[in-house]
Amino acid sequence: MRLALCYDFVMLKGSTLHCRYAIVPDNVHRRIRNHPLCNNFFVTEIGFDEATTYSPSLLNRREDEYILLYIAKGSGACKLKRQSLEMEENDYIAMPVKQVTALESSATSPWTIYWALFSGEQAPEVARFLMGRDNKPKKAKPLVGRVAQFNDILHHLALMDNIENLVYVNSRFYSFITSFRLRVLAARNHGKKDRAIHTIEYMRDNLNKAVTLEELAGRAGLSVSHYCAVFKRRTSQTPMQLFSSMKIQRACQWLQDKNITIKNVAYNLGFFDQYHFSKVFKEVMGVSPKIYRRQRTTKPGISQIEGN
């Protein structure tokens, strides 16, 4: 499966994770890099965190990745090797990930942030367009349309198993990221949600359960065969493929918290056992949960014995 999903997250006790988040797996990166309409500029990871001290992990990133960080509320800092860039409400920065040593939310005024990692041949030019001649944080006017763009990107990342969505997502992301230099953004009207979208929302709200195909078809008011046909036509994948990938997307977040064992991640996502979870995880992400956790929690040059 070649999927990238976006979700609202429920917090486990003692853990602070993204409110909304999507990551594009390596096999999808390869498709993007080989497509003439996507290879110049594309999103690799994107998230929204509300009133939290959590910061995106920047460990073991690609050399050519850039980060956009926008503070909607609160304050924090972007730390570089030789300076700390203090940031407040409506500030943003865009720069190479390799220049950033840490992102820190204020303890007294936790930030609400929109952030994204992006790459491609045009990534350096986009960053220069946003930042100008220096790395000082810039002000962005809060725009309702920008939030709508962000939500639209996350929604279509959930349907990324066809080239149409790959092209659309990256075109939309280009518009989203360049909006930080705009002062006015036209509003967009969105059509009514259809039955397939309603069941996607139901999946998102029940990732901790073993939801059946019959249950999903019942929610849509269709027979199983009709529902599967409609769903596949709308999303280019089966309902259970999407549901499993949604679970793995959430697992990617929980695995970045060393206090949560892989076994608990599996059980909290409705998998029957850790082996089944690991098998599905590797099918989606291309690596085992243990390797994924090590990649996201171990600093370069530091060896670590694989744990739970």
HELIX and SHEET records of a PDB file:
HELIX    1   1 ASP A   26  ARG A   33  1                                   8    
HELIX    2   2 VAL A   97  GLN A   99  5                                   3    
HELIX    3   3 ALA A  123  MET A  131  1                                   9    
HELIX    4   4 VAL A  144  LEU A  157  1                                  14    
HELIX    5   5 ILE A  163  THR A  178  1                                  16    
HELIX    6   6 SER A  179  ARG A  181  5                                   3    
HELIX    7   7 ARG A  195  ASP A  205  1                                  11    
HELIX    8   8 LEU A  213  ALA A  220  1                                   8    
HELIX    9   9 VAL A  224  THR A  235  1                                  12    
HELIX   10  10 PRO A  239  TRP A  254  1                                  16    
HELIX   11  11 ILE A  262  ASN A  268  1                                   7    
HELIX   12  12 GLN A  274  MET A  285  1                                  12    
HELIX   13  13 PRO A  289  THR A  297  1                                   9    
SHEET    1   A 7 TYR A   7  ASP A   8  0                                        
SHEET    2   A 7 ARG A  20  ILE A  23 -1                                        
SHEET    3   A 7 PHE A  42  THR A  52 -1                                        
SHEET    4   A 7 TRP A 111  SER A 119 -1                                        
SHEET    5   A 7 TYR A  66  LYS A  73 -1                                        
SHEET    6   A 7 ASP A  91  PRO A  96 -1                                        
SHEET    7   A 7 LYS A 138  LYS A 139 -1                                        
SHEET    1   B 3 SER A  84  MET A  87  0                                        
SHEET    2   B 3 GLY A  76  LEU A  80 -1                                        
SHEET    3   B 3 VAL A 100  SER A 105 -1                                        
END                                                                             
